[in-house]
Amino acid sequence: MNIDGLGEQVIDMLLKTKLIKNIVDIYRLNETEKRMKLRALP
């Protein structure tokens, strides 16, 4: 998987904030609720 800007630190943050549970969840981040949470992250 080669997604620009998606490094180890970003993955760790997404896991800690429970926006993803596994790698497949990255493709589900476009859901409205998750988009709102993503925007709030640093």
ChimeraX attribute file (.defattr): number of C-alpha atoms within 10 A of each C-alpha:
attribute: neighborCount
match mode: 1-to-1
recipient: residues
	/A:1	5
	/A:2	6
	/A:3	6
	/A:4	6
	/A:5	8
	/A:6	11
	/A:7	10
	/A:8	9
	/A:9	10
	/A:10	11
	/A:11	16
	/A:12	12
	/A:13	14
	/A:14	19
	/A:15	14
	/A:16	11
	/A:17	13
	/A:18	11
	/A:19	19
	/A:20	19
	/A:21	12
	/A:22	11
	/A:23	11
	/A:24	9
	/A:25	12
	/A:26	14
	/A:27	9
	/A:28	13
	/A:29	17
	/A:30	12
	/A:31	9
	/A:32	10
	/A:33	10
	/A:34	14
	/A:35	13
	/A:36	12
	/A:37	12
	/A:38	15
	/A:39	8
	/A:40	7
	/A:41	9
	/A:42	5
